C-alpha cells in the first residue's frame, strides 16, 4: 500500500503517515509520484483526501 502521494516533490496526501513514520525513525516510506495530474485534478485529490479523513475521524464513512 502506498503511504503518500507526491506531485513535484510536494506531499498532497499522507502528511500524518509521514509524521508517524518519522516518529518511528523511518527514513523512507513508499510513495506514488503523480506528476501527470493537472492543477484541477491535484486540487480535487487533496479535497477528496481531506474529506475522507474528516469522515473517518468521526467514526463513519457515508455510503453515498
Rosetta blueprint (number, residue, H / E / L):
1 X L
2 X L
3 X L
4 X E
5 X E
6 X E
7 X E
8 X L
9 X L
10 X E
11 X E
12 X E
13 X E
14 X L
15 X H
16 X H
17 X H
18 X H
19 X H
20 X H
21 X H
22 X H
23 X H
24 X L
25 X L
26 X L
27 X L
28 X L
29 X L
30 X L
31 X E
32 X E
33 X E
34 X L
35 X L
36 X L
37 X L
38 X L
39 X H
40 X H
41 X H
42 X H
43 X H
44 X H
45 X H
46 X H
47 X H
48 X H
49 X H
50 X H
51 X H
52 X H
53 X H
54 X H
55 X H
56 X H
57 X H
58 X L
59 X L
60 X L
61 X L
62 X L
63 X L
64 X L
